[in-house]
Amino acid sequence: MNDAVFLDAVKKVTTGALSLVELIELATRLCAENQPERAVEIYKIWAEFNREHPQCFVTLFNCAVLQTKLGDLAGSRINLEKSISMNPDFHPAYINLGGIIEKQGSGDGAINLWLSMIKRLDQVNSGAVGYKAEALKQISRILIARQQPANAEAVLRQCLDVNPQQRDVIEQYIAARLSQCKWPIVSPWDRVERKQLASGIHTLSMAAYADDPVLQLAASANYYRQAIPAAPADWPHDRRRAPIDRTRRLRIGYVSSDYREHAIGYLMPEVFELHDRSAVEVFVYYCGVPSTDSINARYKAVVENWRDIRDLDDRAAAALIASDGIDILVDVNGFTKDARTAVFAMRPAPIAVNWLGYPGTMGSPHHHYIIADDWIIPPALEAYYSERVLRLPCYQPNDRKRVVAPQRPARREARLPDDSFVFCCFNGSQKITRHTFDRWMRILQRVPNSTLWLLGSPEGTKERLQAYAEKQGVSADRLVFAEKLANPFHLARYPLADLFLDTAPYGAHTTASDALWMGVPVLTWSGRSFASRVCGSLVRAAGLPELVCKSPDEFVERAVALAQDREKLAAYRAQLERNRGSCTLFDMDGLVRGLEGLYREMADAYQRGNLPRPDLANLEHYFDIGTEADHDAVEFGTLPDLDGWYKSRLAQRHLNWPIAADNRLWTGADIARLEPSVVTPAFPAAKRRRQA
């Protein structure tokens, strides 16, 4: 819009000749022409000349929305406050104003504003319900960020009382209960059924909730279907059939939000330092929070092509990846915080890989490969994955340059008894299930002079675990909670422990390799799911396969026996220290060469027209069956025949409504056993109607 047209519009405003509808159309046109500043100006002028207009509050709200996008938070706040003063029941203004107040540094102010809005919502109608739910979600988000899961859980429960159909709220509600060790995790009430809660568990939480790889696959597919939008039909950057030019280096793109001080960030620096630049050209697409920590700086210093895509929307990010000509795009997030999964749905690279960041299958039509190893996904368990499985000797990289504080603390500094046998577990509290804690209590009962050293927990969780221990006959003071420290100091205190006890079904990953690096033996039990088998892989790769148990009972017996055999533990410590430079777990040169070999294998298969096609058949049935089970009551990792458990329930369903065979558990032979006499009818070809 040129100056003359704009000035004419301003003249109409000052003479009262521009209606509200015309104003909004004009502002929309200005924004479409990339002139949002002029749209703000015209809104301000109109509001000044139309203070008594009954819809002036809408004008101020629209102006504030544009001001927020332009970064003018102070101006936006003023107009939102004016909008609310004109119409105290205009709820969108409260939602946005709370967000502005939060961004300006007052989380309490935002919460108080949203609570004031909720008090005004006394009308029972769809609009009031929706805005109340939105305000409660905003409040819970701040409480979660402040690490106040108990308060967040209470607010989220209110939100579900308002509307039980909110999948995102159920996800946060279950995650809050997991972090607090509130057992049973899935606890229904009159407004929300158990099945509804189980069906809304986020896929990452599902890995901690149940050792059920069938359900985890189905839950991933269900989440992907609901949460990830499809690429536009006319999307111009779809490269699924793009040729790979083998006369140049393979272009490998890594997408991650975690290349900073984060569990994944601590693992991968050497991958990029050791990549063969004559064979691969590396691109990193960083989508995490802005960071200036030393880990982030180390990545930026070594990565050949660093792209920050945090401020790009999914289309723009996918277009950038496509323009870079990436051959293989590696998803190092999966379904974790700040992931950009929708970018993969736009197919900006011919090959997509799931590796490291997410402990399980993506269940998506857009991820072709998953990188694991022989222990995490043995051939017998491949049916639980939608991707084709490729393997390294050990799937997890490590950083041999990790910084450890030079001064090692004494036990008294960590509030640990000098003469006690110290079991430790530094996994997050969300990984501690009732079944795991029961095993730990059995161990402590049988090793009287022993202590369990745990990582500091969210509010109330320490007291909850201590009370549970007392009920099991274990004194609360035998549970010691470690304060959170910067990683170098955290690593330095590991050797104060005698034996690391793993959790199940979501075991130690980075924490296990940290313990092993620091010479602390790790005892684990490998179940069936990815997250439950990683620790076993790491322990085996460190050279201690005898510390990987086959059952929960063996786990308890081995822990008790090792606590009574100090010489054996000393030998394990010496072995870990002796083999640190030669074992598979810390052989980063071998891992990177193996990884590059897998990339070449993928490219060769693609050029031969052999790109894997994810198998997603019948997963809605598996999901429905799996979420009907009570995983709080039954530890599925102990079921002797998981496949048989599912097949028996598929058979019951099939008799009521036929289910087509798939390539996973439900086969044509299963159907034939149920219906041996059924023959698929042969339909005659339709007769052509004789022309008149």
Secondary structure, 3 states (H helix, E strand, C coil): CCHHHHHHHHHHHHCCCCCHHHHHHHHHHHHHCCCHHHHHHHHHHHHHHCCCCCCHHHHHHHHHHHHHHCCCHHHHHHHHHHHHHHCCCCHHHHHHHHHHHHHCCCHHHHHHHHHHHHHHCCCCCHHHHHHHHHHHHHHHHHHHHCCCHHHHHHHHHHHHHHCCCCHHHHHHHHHHHHHCCCCCCCCCECCECHHHHHHCCCHHHHHHHCCCHHHHHHHHHHHHHHHCCCCCCCCCCCCCCCCCCCCCCEEEEEEECCCCCCCCCCCCHHHHHHCCCCCEEEEEEECCCCCCCHHHHHHHHHCCEEEECCCCCHHHHHHHHHHCCCCEEEECCCCCCCCCHHHHHCCCCCEEEECCCCCCCCCCCCCCEEEECCCCCCHHHHHHCCCEEEECCCCCCCCCCCCCCCCCCCHHHHCCCCCCEEEEECCCHHHCCHHHHHHHHHHHHHCCCEEEEEECCCCCHHHHHHHHHHHCCCCHHHEEEECCCCHHHHHHHHHHCCEEECCCCCCCCHHHHHHHHCCCCEEEECCCCHHHHHHHHHHHHCCCHHHEECCHHHHHHHHHHHHCCHHHHHHHHHHHHHHCCCCHHHCHHHHHHHHHHHHHHHHHHHHCCCCCCCCCCCHHHHHHHHCCCCCCCCCHHHCCCHHHHHHHHHHHHHHHCCCCCCCCCCCHHHHHHHCCCCCCCCCCCCCCCCCC
